[in-house]
Amino acid sequence: MEQNKKEKLFSAKYLVMFFITALVTAGITLLLVNIFEKKQEATLYPSVFKPVGDEEVDPKVWGENFPFEYDTYKKTETNEGQTFYGGSDNYQKLDKYPNLKILFSGNPFSKDYREERGHYWAITDVKETERINDKTPNTCITCKSSSVAVDIKKMGPENFYKAMFKDVGAHYDKSIGCLDCHDPKTMALRISRPAFIEAMERRGIDVTKASRQEMRSYVCGQCHVEYYFKGDGKYLTFPWDKGLQIDSIEAYYDEVNFNDWTHETTGSPMLKMQHPEFETWSTGIHAKSGVSCADCHMPYVKNGSVKVTDHWIRSPLKNVNNACQTCHKWSEQEMVNRVKTIQDRTYETMYRTELAIIDAINAIKAAKDAGATDEQLKEARKLHRRAQLRWDFVAAENSMGFHSPQETLKTLSNAIDYARQSQLAAERLMKNVAVK
């Protein structure tokens, strides 16, 4: 009995010593890992930051202080090819989607409409597009170069906008970069484009009081929006006074009596939608859940023990792990399938909308050719405008409906309705003209 007690006591002491040794070993290992990570961190950023000038438009200079951010930003030069309905392959949309030539008849987009590439290429792409000519206002360069922030401050917004692109913007050689979104002194996120601040002020929102999470969308909303050139001075303006939804935007344009161009085939007064990502996102579940643009398109990544924003701005479909699976606990394939389902349904409905609008265009043309007057065609043309601006609000937006699936399908269904109303109005007119 005594021997058994001694053996049990020895075993217990041995176990205690084993666990103590294991804990000490684990502690030393964690300490060494922490030291290694801290050494890694020290290599990420310089111990002494070099000052960045207020007018520094070259991301490489900023990259001396933020090498990881700069290295990932440079990847926006990469062509990752096409996603299901977008991507960074600079193909000609007019060749792939010939309906666009009919829909944009008389508009420069009927001559050149290319898929946009990454931010690195923004200045190059705007200079090379066939939509630019000697009469193009400088306003068109507003979101394509960091040099814009410098010149708007120097010249003032009014003088900047009313200048000619050939005299100012055409000479820029740096694309979108750090200065567009960051304060060079504090590195805090900031708004550098007056149009966004002005539009938000008209809506009663003070962007200086925005949270950092809000700013992670606001800096994108400076450019990824619907806009127009107001008045003879071509002043950049966002049509948000009545709200961000398409019905509110349409009401704004109708009130100020603005048209982008007259459709060459129908004579309808038309609006060309730009890229309303911010407006569409604002009506979606991600915005309502507090998810910012950067959370998906520039997600946080671990670099050593540091959490850093990935500046390789791209489609989340190219980065599902970091962009989606941080919140959604489903497989990568499941997440991709969900996106594809939404986008396929949107595209199918959008294509049906195109066909309905083209039917309306053909009906209006037939009525016009038969002798219908401008006054008689007024209603059909108005409905044509209403249908196409809604279709284009979806077509020009770079998520194929994903940013707000329900709102997008509602917009397209209304567009089909207006297109068919336009077609019927023109066909009824044809009967009246024929009778006469």
C-alpha positions in Angstrom: 0.0 0.0 0.0 2.8 2.4 1.0 4.6 1.6 -2.2 1.5 2.4 -4.3 1.0 5.7 -2.6 4.6 6.7 -3.3 4.2 5.7 -7.0 1.0 7.7 -7.3 2.6 10.7 -5.7 5.6 10.4 -8.0 3.3 10.2 -11.0 1.3 13.2 -9.9 4.5 15.3 -9.4 5.7 14.1 -12.8 2.4 15.2 -14.4 2.6 18.6 -12.7 6.2 19.1 -13.8 5.2 18.1 -17.4 2.3 20.6 -17.6 4.5 23.3 -16.1 7.2 22.6 -18.6 4.6 22.6 -21.4 3.2 25.9 -20.3 6.6 27.5 -20.0 7.5 26.2 -23.5 4.3 27.5 -24.9 4.9 30.9 -23.3 8.4 31.1 -24.6 7.1 30.1 -28.1 4.4 32.8 -28.0 7.0 35.3 -26.9 9.3 34.4 -29.7 6.4 34.6 -32.2 5.4 38.0 -30.9 9.0 39.2 -31.1 9.2 37.9 -34.7 5.9 39.6 -35.6 7.1 42.9 -34.1 10.2 42.7 -36.1 8.1 42.1 -39.2 6.0 45.1 -38.3 9.1 47.2 -38.1 9.9 46.3 -41.7 6.4 47.3 -42.9 6.8 51.0 -42.1 9.8 53.3 -41.6 10.7 54.4 -38.1 10.8 58.0 -39.3 8.0 59.1 -41.7 9.0 61.3 -44.6 6.8 64.4 -45.0 4.3 64.2 -47.9 3.6 67.5 -49.7 0.1 68.9 -49.9 0.3 68.6 -53.7 2.0 65.3 -54.0 0.2 63.4 -56.8 2.7 60.5 -57.2 1.7 57.4 -55.2 5.3 56.3 -55.2 6.3 59.1 -52.9 3.5 58.2 -50.5 4.7 54.6 -50.8 8.0 55.3 -49.1 6.0 55.6 -45.9 3.4 53.0 -46.8 5.1 50.3 -48.9 2.4 47.6 -48.4 -0.4 50.0 -49.5 1.7 51.2 -52.4 2.5 47.7 -53.6 -1.1 46.6 -53.5 -2.2 49.8 -55.2 0.2 49.1 -58.1 -1.7 45.8 -58.7 -4.7 47.9 -60.1 -2.5 47.9 -63.2 -3.2 44.2 -63.5 -5.7 42.9 -66.0 -7.5 40.1 -64.2 -9.8 39.5 -67.1 -13.6 39.5 -67.1 -15.9 38.5 -64.3 -19.4 37.3 -65.2 -20.5 40.8 -66.3 -17.6 43.1 -65.6 -13.9 42.9 -64.8 -10.8 44.7 -66.0 -10.5 43.6 -69.6 -10.7 46.8 -71.7 -13.0 45.4 -74.4 -15.3 47.4 -76.7 -18.9 47.0 -75.4 -20.4 48.1 -78.7 -19.0 45.0 -80.4 -20.2 42.6 -77.7 -23.6 44.4 -77.2 -24.6 45.9 -80.5 -28.0 47.0 -79.1 -26.1 49.9 -77.4 -25.6 51.6 -80.7 -29.3 51.8 -81.2 -30.0 52.8 -77.6 -27.4 55.6 -77.6 -28.0 56.8 -81.2 -26.7 60.4 -81.4 -24.7 60.1 -78.2 -20.8 59.7 -78.0 -21.4 56.4 -76.2 -22.6 55.0 -79.6 -19.1 55.5 -80.9 -16.9 54.3 -78.0 -18.0 52.4 -74.9 -15.2 50.4 -73.3 -15.1 48.3 -70.1 -13.2 50.4 -67.5 -10.0 49.1 -66.2 -8.4 49.5 -62.7 -7.6 52.9 -61.1 -4.1 52.8 -62.5 -5.5 53.2 -66.0 -8.1 55.9 -65.3 -6.1 58.8 -66.8 -5.0 56.8 -69.8 -8.5 55.5 -70.6 -10.0 59.0 -70.5 -7.4 60.4 -72.8 -7.8 57.6 -75.3 -11.6 57.4 -75.5 -13.1 58.6 -78.8 -15.8 60.5 -76.7 -13.2 63.3 -76.1 -12.7 66.2 -78.5 -11.6 69.8 -78.5 -14.9 71.0 -77.1 -14.9 68.6 -74.1 -15.0 70.5 -70.8 -12.5 69.9 -68.1 -15.2 68.6 -65.9 -14.8 65.2 -67.5 -11.4 64.7 -65.9 -12.7 65.3 -62.4 -12.4 61.7 -61.2 -9.5 60.5 -63.3 -6.4 62.0 -61.7 -5.0 63.2 -58.3 -3.9 66.3 -60.1 -7.6 67.4 -60.1 -7.5 67.9 -56.3 -4.5 70.2 -56.7 -5.9 72.3 -59.5 -9.4 72.6 -58.0 -7.8 74.1 -54.9 -5.7 76.4 -57.0 -8.2 77.5 -59.6 -11.4 77.1 -57.6 -14.2 74.7 -58.7 -15.9 77.1 -61.2 -12.8 78.0 -63.1 -11.6 74.3 -63.1 -14.9 73.0 -64.6 -15.3 75.7 -67.2 -11.8 75.3 -68.5 -11.3 73.0 -71.6 -10.0 69.5 -71.2 -7.4 70.1 -73.9 -5.9 73.0 -71.9 -5.8 71.4 -68.5 -6.7 67.7 -67.9 -5.1 66.5 -71.1 -1.7 67.3 -69.7 -2.1 65.2 -66.5 0.2 62.2 -66.3 -0.8 60.7 -62.9 -3.9 58.6 -62.4 -6.1 58.2 -59.3 -3.9 57.9 -56.2 -3.4 58.5 -52.5 -4.1 62.3 -52.6 -7.7 61.7 -53.8 -8.7 59.9 -50.6 -6.1 60.8 -47.9 -5.0 63.9 -46.1 -1.3 64.2 -46.7 -0.6 65.4 -43.2 -2.7 63.1 -41.1 -3.3 60.3 -43.6 -7.0 60.3 -42.5 -9.6 59.7 -45.1 -11.0 62.9 -46.7 -13.2 64.1 -49.4 -11.3 66.0 -52.1 -14.1 66.6 -54.7 -16.4 69.5 -53.9 -19.4 68.0 -55.8 -19.9 65.3 -53.2 -19.6 67.7 -50.3 -22.1 70.1 -51.9 -24.6 67.4 -52.7 -24.5 66.0 -49.2 -24.9 69.5 -47.8 -28.0 70.0 -49.9 -29.3 66.8 -48.3 -28.5 68.1 -44.8 -25.5 65.9 -44.2 -22.2 67.3 -42.9 -19.5 65.0 -44.1 -17.0 66.4 -41.6 -19.0 64.6 -38.9 -18.9 61.3 -40.7 -17.5 58.2 -38.9 -14.5 56.4 -40.3 -16.7 53.6 -41.5 -18.9 56.1 -43.3 -15.8 57.6 -44.9 -14.8 54.2 -46.2 -17.8 54.6 -48.5 -17.8 58.4 -48.9 -14.4 58.5 -50.5 -15.7 56.1 -53.2 -18.9 58.1 -53.5 -16.9 61.1 -54.7 -16.7 59.5 -58.1 -18.8 56.3 -58.4 -22.0 58.2 -58.8 -24.5 59.7 -61.3 -23.7 63.3 -62.2 -24.2 66.0 -64.8 -22.6 69.2 -66.0 -24.7 72.1 -64.8 -25.1 75.3 -66.9 -22.8 77.0 -69.3 -19.9 76.6 -66.8 -20.3 72.8 -66.9 -20.3 72.8 -63.1 -20.2 69.2 -61.8 -23.4 68.5 -59.9 -24.9 65.4 -58.3 -28.7 65.2 -58.8 -29.4 64.1 -55.2 -31.6 67.0 -53.9 -34.7 64.8 -53.9 -33.0 61.6 -52.9 -30.8 58.8 -54.3 -33.3 56.5 -55.9 -33.9 56.7 -59.7 -37.4 58.2 -59.3 -36.0 61.0 -57.2 -33.2 61.6 -59.6 -35.6 61.7 -62.6 -37.8 64.2 -60.7 -34.8 66.4 -60.1 -33.8 66.4 -63.8 -37.3 67.0 -64.9 -37.6 70.0 -62.6 -34.4 71.6 -63.8 -35.3 70.6 -67.4 -32.0 68.9 -68.1 -31.2 66.7 -71.1 -27.9 65.1 -72.0 -28.7 64.7 -75.7 -31.5 64.2 -78.3 -31.9 60.7 -79.5 -31.0 60.7 -83.2 -33.7 58.2 -84.2 -36.7 59.2 -82.1 -35.9 62.9 -81.3 -36.5 62.1 -77.6 -34.8 64.3 -75.0 -32.5 61.8 -73.2 -30.4 61.4 -70.1 -27.2 59.4 -70.0 -26.7 57.7 -66.7 -23.1 57.5 -65.4 -21.9 54.9 -62.9 -24.4 55.1 -59.9 -22.7 52.6 -57.6 -23.0 54.8 -54.5 -26.8 55.4 -55.1 -27.5 51.7 -55.8 -25.4 50.5 -52.9 -27.3 52.9 -50.6 -30.6 51.1 -51.2 -29.1 47.6 -50.6 -28.7 45.3 -47.6 -25.0 45.8 -47.3 -25.4 49.6 -46.8 -28.3 49.0 -44.4 -26.0 46.6 -42.4 -23.2 49.2 -42.2 -20.9 47.5 -44.7 -18.8 50.0 -46.6 -17.5 49.9 -50.1 -14.0 49.3 -48.9 -15.1 46.3 -46.8 -15.7 44.4 -50.0 -13.5 46.1 -52.6 -10.6 46.9 -50.3 -10.9 44.4 -47.5 -8.6 44.3 -44.5 -5.8 41.8 -44.7 -3.2 40.6 -42.2 0.4 41.5 -42.9 2.3 39.9 -40.1 0.4 41.0 -37.0 -0.9 44.2 -38.6 -4.4 44.6 -40.1 -4.0 46.6 -43.3 -6.4 47.8 -45.9 -5.7 46.1 -49.3 -5.4 48.8 -51.9 -5.8 46.4 -54.8 -9.3 47.8 -55.6 -11.1 45.1 -57.5 -14.1 42.9 -57.8 -14.9 40.9 -54.7 -15.3 37.9 -57.1 -11.6 38.0 -57.5 -11.0 38.0 -53.7 -13.9 36.0 -52.2 -12.0 34.8 -49.1 -11.2 38.3 -47.8 -14.1 40.2 -49.3 -17.0 37.9 -48.5 -16.1 35.1 -46.1 -15.1 37.4 -43.3 -18.9 37.8 -42.7 -20.5 35.0 -44.6 -19.7 31.5 -43.4 -20.3 29.7 -46.6 -17.9 28.1 -49.0 -16.3 30.2 -51.7 -18.2 28.3 -54.4 -21.5 29.0 -52.6 -20.7 32.7 -52.4 -19.8 32.9 -56.1 -23.0 31.0 -57.0 -25.2 33.4 -55.1 -23.6 36.4 -56.8 -24.0 34.7 -60.2 -27.7 33.9 -59.6 -28.4 37.6 -58.8 -26.4 38.9 -61.8 -27.9 36.3 -64.2 -31.4 37.4 -63.3 -30.5 41.0 -63.5 -28.9 40.6 -66.9 -31.9 38.6 -68.3 -34.3 41.3 -67.2 -32.0 44.1 -68.4 -31.8 42.4 -71.9 -35.6 42.1 -72.0 -35.7 45.8 -71.1 -33.4 46.7 -74.0 -35.7 44.8 -76.4 -38.7 46.7 -75.1 -37.0 50.0 -75.5 -35.8 49.2 -79.0 -39.4 48.3 -79.9 -40.5 51.7 -78.6 -37.7 53.4 -80.7 -38.8 51.6 -83.8 -42.5 52.6 -83.2 -41.6 56.2 -82.6 -39.5 56.3 -85.8 -42.3 54.7 -87.8 -44.8 57.3 -86.5 -42.4 60.1 -87.2 -41.7 58.9 -90.7 -45.4 58.7 -91.3 -45.8 62.4 -90.6 -46.5 62.6 -86.8 -45.6 66.0 -85.4 -43.3 66.8 -82.5 -46.4 67.7 -80.4 -48.1 64.4 -81.3 -44.9 62.5 -80.4 -44.3 64.3 -77.1 -45.9 61.6 -74.9 -44.2 58.6 -76.6 -40.8 60.4 -76.4 -41.3 61.2 -72.7 -42.0 57.6 -72.0 -39.0 56.6 -74.1 -36.8 58.8 -71.9 -38.3 57.4 -68.7 -37.7 53.8 -69.8 -34.2 54.3 -71.0 -32.9 56.3 -68.1 -34.0 53.5 -65.7 -32.5 50.8 -67.9 -29.2 52.8 -68.1 -29.2 53.4 -64.3 -28.8 49.6 -64.1 -26.6 49.1 -67.2 -24.1 51.8 -66.3 -23.8 50.6 -62.7 -20.9 48.2 -62.1 -22.4 45.4 -60.1 -25.1 44.0 -62.5 -27.7 44.4 -59.7 -25.7 42.9 -56.9 -25.4 46.1 -54.9 -29.2 46.2 -54.5 -31.0 43.3 -56.2 -34.6 44.1 -55.3 -34.3 47.8 -56.1 -32.6 46.9 -59.4 -35.3 44.6 -60.5 -38.0 47.1 -59.6 -36.2 49.7 -61.6 -36.0 47.4 -64.7 -39.6 46.3 -64.4 -40.7 49.9 -64.4 -38.5 50.5 -67.4 -40.2 47.7 -69.3 -43.6 49.2 -68.4 -42.6 52.7 -69.6 -41.1 51.3 -72.8 -44.2 49.3 -73.7 -46.4 52.4 -72.9 -44.1 54.4 -75.3 -44.5 51.8 -78.0 -48.3 51.7 -77.6 -48.5 55.5 -77.7 -46.5 55.6 -80.9 -48.5 52.8 -82.5 -51.8 54.5 -81.6 -50.5 57.6 -83.1 -49.6 55.7 -86.3 -53.3 54.6 -86.6 -54.4 58.2 -86.2 -51.9 59.5 -88.8 -53.0 56.7 -91.2 -56.6 57.6 -90.8 -55.9 61.2 -91.7 
